[in-house]
Amino acid sequence: VDIMMVSAEFMNAKDATLPDRCRDLTGIDTSAIDGKMLKSYNIGGVQKAIPMAQRVTGMVVNTTLLENEGLSLPQNTQEFLSVLAALKEKGYTPIQGPAGKVYAELTQGEVNTALCTDMEFLESARAGGQMAADRLVSVFGLLDIIRDNGYTDEDLNVSLPEDNYDGAILNFFEGKTPFWICDTEKVSGMKKRESKSEAFQSAPFEYGFVYVPFDEMGSYVYQEPWFGFAVNRDAADPEYAMEFLRFLATRQEIDTMAKVKGVPSVVVDTVQADIYRDVESPEAMADRVVNTGTITPEITAKWYSVTRAYMDGAYDSPEAAARDFLSAVE
């Protein structure tokens, strides 16, 4: 294998050996690619991979449904909770997603943003401090509100496929889901499945992808690369592999690849697909946070497991859940 598809998460993992298997790509012209996305694959000052596209977690919104119910797209926490209450009153289950993912993906924007940008929070988290625990308790409080008010339904979420892909997409196309929690990798499969949904074909509607508005000022804008290409250190034909990556890193090729796949591009100042107009707005880009190694696979896995366990009643208190999560932050 000369060219490898790699994950930034595992390139930056604790005791990762993958970077040692990848050649130095520093000589490749990457000026067309967002510098923050490149940094996720810069290990010890050496560029080890070229990001293919972006992975963003958020939610797909049935905008036609909201409009028909006289509701606007929520812009902050209070507006979001008000819209959820109105939808619940009208008979909807507002928030849907597989039980193993929905709670983590609703809230990981705030947690990951804090870990990446708030040094005081990060230091407190690493020390298992009270300040970090208190902030996480407030996050669990939001999950309590979602659960206790019936804004999501455990039985429905359990019925959705855990991979959150084909079956979940078709469920959304039934037209009765206001907010489907997912990431842009799942969104990439939506367009081609519109024709597979009899419900959508008979009653099409508009939809878009947005960040979860769990912030008083708006949303936590957290992004990370969606895989990347690297050259194997032991490549049989390294020059050919390097030349391919030089070609791939050009503005036209990297942009086209993302758009064909249906995920946000990493090209600087590109025009994103219409479904991503909100996540790539100038306001969002100004406040965005890109993971450059702080969020490790261990942290991600721990947040998924802790939020799921918390919603299952496995902890005596929100603080106990918070402290369990903090044990993964180093």
C-alpha positions in Angstrom: 0.0 0.0 0.0 1.5 3.3 -1.1 -1.3 5.7 -0.2 -3.2 5.4 3.0 -6.4 6.9 4.2 -5.9 8.1 7.8 -7.8 9.7 10.6 -6.6 12.8 12.4 -8.1 11.5 15.6 -5.9 8.4 15.5 -2.9 10.3 14.2 -3.1 12.4 17.4 -4.0 9.6 19.8 -2.0 8.9 22.9 1.1 6.8 22.0 0.1 6.9 18.3 2.5 5.0 16.0 0.7 5.8 12.8 2.6 9.1 12.2 5.8 7.1 12.1 4.4 5.1 9.2 3.7 8.2 7.1 6.1 10.2 5.0 6.9 13.9 5.4 4.6 15.9 3.0 6.0 19.3 3.9 7.2 19.9 0.3 3.7 19.6 -1.2 1.9 22.9 -2.0 -1.1 23.0 0.4 -1.8 26.7 0.1 -5.3 26.0 -1.2 -6.3 24.1 2.0 -7.5 25.6 5.2 -4.5 26.0 7.5 -6.4 24.9 10.6 -7.5 21.7 8.9 -3.9 21.0 7.8 -2.7 21.5 11.4 -4.6 18.5 12.5 -2.3 16.4 10.5 0.9 18.3 11.4 2.6 16.0 13.9 5.6 17.4 15.7 6.0 20.1 13.0 5.9 17.7 10.1 2.9 17.5 7.7 1.9 13.8 7.7 -1.3 13.8 5.7 -3.6 16.0 3.5 -7.2 16.4 4.8 -9.9 15.2 2.4 -12.8 17.2 3.8 -14.5 18.4 7.0 -16.4 16.4 9.6 -18.9 18.5 11.5 -21.4 17.2 14.0 -24.8 19.0 14.2 -28.3 18.3 13.1 -30.3 18.1 9.9 -33.4 20.3 10.1 -36.7 19.8 8.2 -37.0 23.5 7.5 -40.3 23.0 5.6 -41.8 21.4 8.7 -40.8 24.3 10.9 -42.2 26.8 8.5 -45.5 24.9 8.2 -45.8 25.0 12.0 -45.1 28.7 12.1 -41.6 28.2 13.7 -38.3 29.8 12.9 -34.9 28.1 13.0 -33.6 28.6 16.6 -30.4 30.6 17.0 -29.6 30.0 20.7 -30.4 27.8 23.7 -33.6 29.5 24.8 -35.0 29.7 21.2 -34.1 26.0 20.7 -35.9 25.0 23.9 -38.9 27.1 23.0 -39.1 25.5 19.5 -38.7 22.0 21.1 -41.6 22.7 23.5 -43.8 24.0 20.6 -43.0 20.9 18.5 -43.7 18.6 21.4 -47.1 20.3 22.0 -47.9 19.7 18.3 -47.3 16.0 18.7 -43.8 15.6 17.3 -40.7 14.0 18.8 -38.5 16.9 18.0 -35.0 15.4 18.5 -34.2 12.0 17.0 -31.0 9.9 16.5 -29.6 6.5 17.5 -29.5 6.1 21.3 -25.8 5.4 21.4 -25.0 8.7 19.6 -27.7 11.3 20.0 -26.9 12.5 23.5 -23.2 12.8 22.9 -23.6 14.6 19.5 -26.1 17.0 20.9 -23.6 18.3 23.4 -20.1 17.5 22.2 -19.8 20.9 20.4 -19.7 22.7 23.8 -17.5 20.2 25.5 -14.9 19.9 22.7 -14.9 23.7 22.1 -14.2 24.3 25.8 -11.4 21.7 25.8 -9.8 23.3 22.7 -10.1 27.0 23.5 -10.5 27.5 27.3 -7.1 26.8 28.9 -8.5 27.2 32.4 -11.2 24.6 31.7 -8.6 22.2 30.1 -6.3 22.5 33.0 -9.1 22.0 35.4 -10.3 19.0 33.4 -6.9 17.4 33.4 -6.7 17.8 37.2 -10.3 16.6 37.7 -11.0 20.0 39.1 -14.3 21.5 40.4 -14.5 24.2 37.7 -14.5 21.7 34.9 -16.9 19.4 36.7 -19.4 22.3 37.3 -19.4 23.2 33.6 -20.1 19.6 32.6 -22.9 19.4 35.2 -24.6 22.2 33.3 -24.3 20.2 30.1 -25.9 17.2 31.7 -28.6 19.6 32.9 -29.5 20.3 29.3 -29.8 16.6 28.6 -32.1 16.4 31.6 -34.3 19.0 30.1 -34.4 17.2 26.8 -35.3 13.9 28.4 -37.6 15.1 31.1 -39.7 17.2 28.8 -40.0 14.4 26.2 -38.1 16.3 23.5 -36.6 13.0 22.5 -37.9 9.4 22.9 -35.6 6.6 24.1 -37.7 3.8 22.4 -37.7 5.6 19.1 -33.9 6.3 19.3 -33.2 2.7 20.1 -35.1 1.6 17.0 -32.9 3.7 14.8 -29.8 2.0 13.3 -26.7 2.6 15.4 -24.7 3.5 12.3 -27.1 6.4 11.8 -26.9 6.0 8.1 -29.3 4.4 5.5 -32.2 3.5 7.8 -31.9 6.8 9.7 -31.8 8.9 6.5 -34.9 7.1 5.2 -36.6 7.7 8.6 -35.8 11.4 8.3 -37.3 11.5 4.8 -40.6 10.3 6.2 -41.0 14.0 6.9 -42.0 13.8 10.6 -38.5 14.4 12.2 -37.9 18.1 13.0 -34.2 17.6 14.1 -32.1 14.6 13.2 -28.8 14.6 15.1 -25.9 13.4 13.0 -22.6 14.5 11.3 -21.7 15.5 7.8 -20.6 12.0 6.9 -24.2 10.9 7.3 -25.4 14.0 5.4 -23.3 12.9 2.5 -25.6 10.0 1.9 -28.8 12.0 1.8 -29.1 13.3 -1.8 -28.7 9.8 -3.4 -31.4 8.4 -1.0 -34.1 11.0 -1.8 -35.1 8.8 -4.8 -35.2 5.7 -2.5 -37.8 7.3 -0.2 -41.4 6.9 -1.4 -42.5 9.4 1.3 -40.0 12.0 0.2 -40.9 11.5 -3.5 -44.6 12.0 -2.8 -44.1 14.9 -0.4 -40.6 16.5 -0.9 -39.5 19.2 1.6 -36.5 21.5 2.2 -33.8 20.5 4.7 -30.5 21.9 5.9 -27.6 21.1 8.2 -26.9 23.4 11.2 -24.9 23.4 14.4 -26.9 22.5 17.6 -27.7 26.0 19.0 -26.7 25.1 22.6 -25.1 28.5 23.4 -26.7 31.7 24.7 -24.9 33.5 21.9 -25.6 31.0 19.2 -23.8 27.7 18.6 -20.5 26.1 19.5 -18.7 25.9 16.1 -16.5 22.8 16.4 -15.0 21.2 13.3 -12.4 18.5 12.5 -11.0 16.9 9.4 -12.9 14.0 7.8 -10.0 11.6 7.0 -6.9 12.4 5.0 -4.4 10.9 2.6 -0.9 10.0 3.6 2.0 8.3 1.9 3.2 5.0 3.4 6.8 5.2 4.7 7.5 1.9 3.1 5.7 2.7 -0.2 6.9 0.7 -3.2 6.8 3.7 -5.4 7.0 6.8 -3.2 7.6 9.3 -5.9 4.4 8.3 -7.7 2.5 8.4 -4.5 3.9 11.9 -3.6 3.0 13.2 -7.1 -0.5 12.0 -6.7 -0.9 13.9 -3.4 0.5 17.0 -5.1 -2.2 16.7 -7.7 -4.9 15.9 -5.0 -3.9 19.0 -2.9 -4.7 21.4 -5.7 -7.7 23.6 -5.2 -9.8 22.1 -8.0 -9.2 18.5 -7.0 -9.6 18.7 -3.3 -12.7 20.8 -3.7 -14.3 18.5 -6.3 -13.6 15.4 -4.1 -15.5 16.9 -1.2 -18.4 18.1 -3.3 -18.8 14.8 -5.1 -18.8 13.0 -1.7 -21.3 15.6 -0.3 -19.2 16.8 2.7 -17.9 20.3 3.5 -14.7 21.2 1.6 -11.4 22.2 3.3 -10.5 24.6 0.5 -10.0 28.2 1.5 -12.8 30.5 0.5 -14.8 27.9 -1.4 -18.5 28.1 -2.1 -19.9 25.2 -0.1 -23.0 23.2 -1.1 -26.3 24.8 -0.2 -27.0 22.4 2.6 -24.0 23.7 4.5 -24.7 27.4 4.1 -25.3 27.8 7.8 -22.3 25.8 9.1 -20.0 27.7 6.8 -21.5 31.2 7.2 -19.0 34.1 7.8 -20.3 34.3 11.4 -19.7 30.6 12.0 -16.3 30.7 10.4 -15.2 33.6 12.6 -16.0 31.7 15.8 -15.0 28.2 14.7 -12.7 25.8 16.6 -10.8 23.1 14.8 -9.4 20.1 16.7 -5.6 20.0 16.3 -5.0 17.1 18.6 -6.6 18.1 21.9 -9.7 15.9 21.4 -8.3 12.3 21.4 -10.1 9.1 20.5 -10.2 8.3 24.2 -12.0 11.6 25.0 -14.5 11.1 22.2 -15.3 7.5 23.2 -15.6 8.5 26.8 -18.1 11.3 26.1 -20.2 8.9 24.0 -20.2 6.2 26.7 -20.8 8.6 29.6 -23.7 10.5 28.1 -25.4 7.3 27.1 -24.9 5.8 30.6 -26.1 9.1 32.2 -29.3 9.0 30.2 -29.7 5.4 31.2 -29.6 6.4 34.9 -26.2 4.7 35.6 -24.9 7.6 37.7 -26.0 8.8 41.1 -25.6 12.4 40.0 -24.6 14.7 37.1 -21.3 15.4 39.0 -20.5 11.6 39.1 -21.0 11.5 35.4 -18.8 14.6 34.9 -16.0 13.1 37.0 -16.1 9.9 35.1 -15.7 11.8 31.9 -12.8 13.9 33.2 -10.9 10.7 33.9 -10.3 10.4 30.2 -8.8 14.0 29.8 -5.0 14.0 30.1 
